[in-house]
Amino acid sequence: MNTRFLSRSLTLRARLTLIYAGIFFAAGVVLLAVTYALVDQQLTGMGPKVVSRAQIVAGPGQLPPPVALGRAAEMYVMTGNGDVLSGAEAQRWLLDQQNSLHQAAMTSLLTQGGIALLLVGGAAAGFGWLVAGRVLARLHRVTDTARRIAAAPAAERGLHERIDLPGPHDEVKDLADAFDTMVQRLGRSFDGQRRFVANASHELRTPLTLNRSLVEVAMHRRNASPDVLQLGDTLLEINSRHERLINGLLLLAGSENEITTRRPVDLADVVTHVVALAAAQAEPAGVLLGAEAREAPTTGDALLLERLVYNLVENGIRHNAGEDRWVRVATRTRHDGRAEVTVANTGPEVPPYEVPDLFEPFRRLSSDRLAGGKGAGLGLSIVRSVARAHGGDVTAHPRPGGGLVVTVTLPAA
């Protein structure tokens, strides 16, 4: 558990530095141990030597070498303080001096060697930190580019980013080139998808317009029977639903492009205009439409922002239910300067786990997933696309008692 936590909390640079330092300290400890063993063996092998003299004198401050004479010879030693020792006493003194010298040499080796190992190891760790930083600097460029793409208002809008990593052809260069190739192919795929939707929608609008004209001509004939009129109404309703679907697809394809030309827009003016337009739709449905339009300046495309608000209001009217039906729209400027528009409505209970799916194209509530369900499932998808194209965001949560509360935030003016 602790190892897993450390591996997640430490950066790759820190882990590489720890590996360098660990290997260096391990090698240093092994080297110090081998040196200790060799010096210990060398000092231990320095035993007494046989000489032919019967008297060995050690002057003050000098340590005589151990001496072993013949069995009949006598040993004399003068210590540093002037005392003269002989025989076994002199031999014991020499052995004590030899042991003291051995112990002092080994202690000095361990102490000074350990200090030197710590100093050089610290310097090696610092050098390893610098080397790891230089090695990983190119990898950070790959990471920064991937983050910029992920932080784009919509993923496909950041696919124009490229790493274009300079330097030698190594593993990091190969990774960057593979990433650029992948992003390029994804960008082409998204562009082709948008072009296909736009072209297909344009091609479908012509036959639908022609069908509507033919049905209306047949219905307005003087000899049109009631069955023909009823069939014409049904066909016109189906045709109108298909037209709304195609118009929604066209708008969705167009709103996924990032807004490049921005003009000042006050969401309060947009909401006032949309509420006036939607009143004709809310009254027959028995929905009370209200607005609290406070100043909320932002920048962007006024037509797209009007469509954003209209989709939210229309969605609240269309998916309303209950005896006390209402839709309330409010705008305000937040404390951070961003503009905000909120649309709340009564309606059926919305499970929290289904809210994220409502912003996906052609997604509706479980109760509306029928061929003749309300709407085409593109309203909130267009809202999200327009908001992201303006550098904003949209959130939603179920309202207590039924219905939905949708909030759109846009950049400050």
N, C-alpha and C positions, 0 to 999 in steps of 0.2 A: 504493500500500500504506500509506504513512504518512498520507495524507489520509483513507483509510477508517478507520484506527486512531484518528485524532484525532476523527473524526465520531462514533465509537462511545464514546470515552472522555469527551468533553465533554458536559455536560448542555445541554438546550435553552436554559436561562437563560444559560449561559456563551457559547453560540454567538450568541445574540441580542446579548449585551453586546459580543462581538467585532465583530459586524456594525455596531452603533452606533458603536463606537470607530473602526473602520476607515473608515466613511463620514465621520466627523468629521475624522479626520486627513487623509484624502484631500482634503476640501474646504478644510481649513486650509492644506495644502501648495499647492494651486492658488491660494488667496487670497494667500499669501505670495509666490508666484512672480509673480503679476500686480502686486502692490505693488512688488516689486523692479524689475520692468521699467519701471513708470511712473516711479518715483523716479530710476532710472538715466537714462531718457530726459530727465527734467526737468533733472537736473544736467548732463548732456552738452550740453543746449541753451543753457546759460549761458556763452556765449563772450565774447571781448573786445568792448568798446564804443568807438566813436569819440568822442573829446572834442576840444575846441579849446585845451586848456591844454597847455603844453609841459613841465610839471613836475608829477609826481604823487608825493606823499610819503606813506609809510605809517608811522604812529607805532608805538612799541613795543607788541607784543601785538595789533596790528591787521593784518588781511589786506586789502590793497587789491584792488579788482576789476581784472580784466584790462583793459588799456588798449591800444588800437591808434591811433597817431597817423598823421598824413600822412607821406609818404615823406621830406619835408624836415624833419619835427619830430624832436626827440630826446626819449627817455623816461628819466626819473629815478625811482628807487624806493629808499626807505629801509627796510631790513629791520628786524626786531624787535630785533636786537642793535646797531643804529646804523650799519650799513654802508649806503653809498649805491651803488646799481647803476644803470647807464645802458645804453641801446641794447639790443642783442641779449641781453646778459647779464641785464638787467632783465626782458626778455620771457620768457626761459627760466625765471627764478625765479618769475615769476607763473604760468607753465604748470605748474611743479612743485608750487606751492602748490595750484593748482586740482585737479591729479590726486590729491594727498594728501588734500584735503578730500573728493573724490569717493569715494576708496577707504575712508576712515574712515567716511563716512556709510553706504556699502553694507555694510561689515562689521558696523557697529552694528545696521543693520536686520536682517541675517540672524541675528546672535547673539541679540539681544533678541527678535526675532520667533519664532525657534525655541524659545527658553526659554518664552515666553508660550504658544506652541502646545502644548508638552508639558504645561505646568501645566493649561491649560484642557482639553486632551484627556484628561488623567487624571481631572479632575473630571467631564467628560462621560461617561467610562467608568463611574465610580462611580455617577453618576446613572442611567445606562442599566441598571446591575446592579439598582438599587433598583426602577426602573420595570418591568424584566422580571420581577422577583420578584412585584410587585403584580399584573401581568397574568397570570402563570402560577399564582398562588395558587389561583384557582378551578379551574384545570385539575388541580392536585394533588389537590383534593378528589375529582374523578372517578377519578383513579388510585388513591387510597387505598381508595375503595369497591370498585373492581374487584379490588384485592389482597385485601381482606377476604373477598370472595365466593370468590376462587380459593383462599384459605387455609382455607376451611371444611372440616370433616372429610369431607364429600362436597359436590360442586359444587352439587347441588340444594338443600342445606340452608342455603346462604347467599343464596338468591334472595329472601329477605324484605328484604334490604338495599336502601335507596333513597338516591340522592344528594340529591334535593330541593334543588337548587342555587338560592339566592336571587340577586337582582341583576337587572340589565337583560337584556332579551332580545337577546343577541348570539350569536355563533357558539358560544361555550363553553356558554351556556345551552341552545342547541339540541342540542348534543352530549350534555349531561347529561340532558335530557328524553328524547332518543332512547334513551339507555342505560337509563333507568328503565323506559321502555315495553318494551324488549327483555327486561329481567330479569323484568318482571311477566308477560309472555307465556310466558317459559320456566318460571316458577314454576307458572303455571296448567297448562302442559303436563305437568310432572312430577307435580303433584298428581292430575291426571286419569288419568295412567298408573298411578299407585299405586292409585287408587280402582278402576280397571278390573280390575287384577290381583287385588285383594282380593275384589271383587264376583264376578268370574268364578270364582275359586277356591272361594268359598262356594257358588255355584250348582252347581259340579261335584261337591262333596262329597256332596250328597244322592243323586244317581243312582248314584254309585259305592258308597255304603253300601247302597243298595237292591240293586244287582247282587250285592254280596258276600253279602247275606242270602239272595237267591234261589238262588245257587250252593250255599251251604252247606246249604240245605233240600233241594235236589235230591241232593246227595251223601249226606245222612244217611237217605235212604229205604232201607227194607229191601230193596226189589227193584232197587236201583241196580246196574247192570252195571259190570264193570271199565272199559269204555270211558268210561262216564259219570264214574266216579271219576277216571280219568286226565284227562279233559277238564276236570273241576271243579278239579283241582289246577292245571292250566295257567291256567284263567281266574282263579283266586284269586291266582296269582303275578302275572299281568298287572294285575289289579285292585289288588293291594298296591303294585305299582310306581307306578301312577297316583296312588294315595293319597299315597305318599311325595312324589311330584312336586308335588301340590297343597298338601300341608302345607308343603313347602319354599317354594313361592311365597307362601303366606300369611305364613310367618315372614320371608321376605325383604322383603316389603312392609311388615311391621311393624317390622323392625329398621332400616329406613332412616330412621326418625324419630329425631331426637336425643333422648337420655335426659335428661329434666328432673328426675325424682325419683331421687336417688342414695342408696344406703345402703352402709355399709362391707361389703366382701366380701374374704375371703382366698382367693386363687387356690389355695393349698395345700389348703384344704377342698374346693374345687370339684373339683380334680384327683383327690383321694382318692375322692370320691363317684362321679365319672365312670368311673374305672378299675374300681371295684367293679361298676358296671353293665355295662361293656363286656367284662368277663372272660367272661361267658357267650357272647359273640359271638366272642371271640378264640380260645377253646379249641377249638371245632370246626374253625376255620380253620387250626389249627396255628401260631398266632402267639403268641409269648411277650410278654406285656404287663407292662411295668415302669414304676415311677414314682419320682421323687425330688422329693418335695413339701416345699419350703422355704417359709418365710413370704414371702408376696407380697401385702401388703394394697393394695387399691384401693377404688374406689367405683363403684357402678352398679347394674344390675339383675341379681340373682343368677341368675334363670332364663335370661336371655339369655347370660350368661357361661357358665353350665353347658352351654347349647346350643353355644356357640362351642367349648369344649373337647371336647365329645362329637363334634362334626362332624370335628374334627381327628383324634381317636382312631379314629373309625369310618372315615374316609378312609384312614388308615394301615393299618387291618386289611383293608379291602376291596381296596385296590390293592397288596397285598403279593405277593411272589413269591420263589422260590428255596428252597433247603433250610433255611437258617438264617433263619427269619422272626421278626422282633421289632418291637415298637413301644415307644418310650421317651418318657415325658413328664416334664418337669422344670419347676419353678417357682423363681423367685428374685427378689430385690429388687436392682435395679441400683444403681450408685454414685450416680446422680442421683435415686434415690428411686422411679423408675417400676417398676411390677410387670411381670414378664415370664414368659411360659409358652412352652416350646419342645417341639415334638412331632417326633421323628425316627423314620423307619421304613425298613426294607428294602423292596426292590421293583425294578421294571424301571428301566432307565436313562431318565432324564428329560432331554431336550435343554434346555439353558439358555434358548434362545429361545422355548420353549413355556411356561416357567414363568409369565410375566405373563398369558397367556391362561387359565390354570387358574382365575384369580380372577374371570373373566367368567362370567355365567350361561350354562348349557348348553354350556360348553366343557369338553372332555375331551382326553386324549392321543390321538394319531393311532390307536393300537392299540385304543382304547376307543370310537371313533366309529362304533358300530354300533347298530342299533335295540334289540338286547338287551344293550347294554353295561352295565357296572357303574355303578349310580347314575344320577341325572338330571342331573348336572353343576351342582348348586346348592350343594354342601357348602361349598366354599371361598368362593363368593360370599357366603353367609350369614356366614361367619367374618369376611370383610372388612367387611361392612355392620355387624355387631355391634361390631367393634373401632372403626370410625370413629364409630359412634353414641356410644361411650363416650369419644371424644376420643383414641383410640389409633391404632395402625397395625399392619399385618401384612406380613411379608416372607418370602420362601421362596427356597431355592437347592437345586440337586441335591446329593444326598449321594454322595461317592465310593464307587463300587461298586454304585450303584443306590439308588433311593428318593428321599425328599424330606425336607428339614428346614424346618419352618415355625416362625417366631417371631412371637409377638404381644406387643406392648408396650402397656401401659395406664397412665393417669395415676396418680401416687402418691395414697395415701389422704389 
